[in-house]
């Protein structure tokens, strides 16, 4: 019985993997998420903020709600849009989605490519 006990105690456990190596897949996943999701979103937000900061009177814009109008007045936090026919709407600057010429230019470009 003594030899069995000695043989049992003489066995060594296999080398345990390095704990840092177990974290590598999680770190890689976090880096991929940052590069694929967060970084492009940050670039898009910066581009939108720059566009909104440079709004000028007379510029054709489209809002996030789909309203198309010409900038009539620019204030600190709001923009007044002239919708035509004497209708004016005051909106928050952040709701301006982009330039209307960018939207129409891309749709015309897509139509030409389809032909």
Buried (B, 14 or more C-beta within 10 A) or exposed (E): EEEEEEEEEEEEEEEEEEEEEEEEEEEEEEEEEEEEEEEEEEEEEEEBEEBBEEBEEEBBBBBEEEBBBBBBEBEEEEBBBBEEEEEEBEBEBBBBBBBBEBBEEEEEEEEEEEE
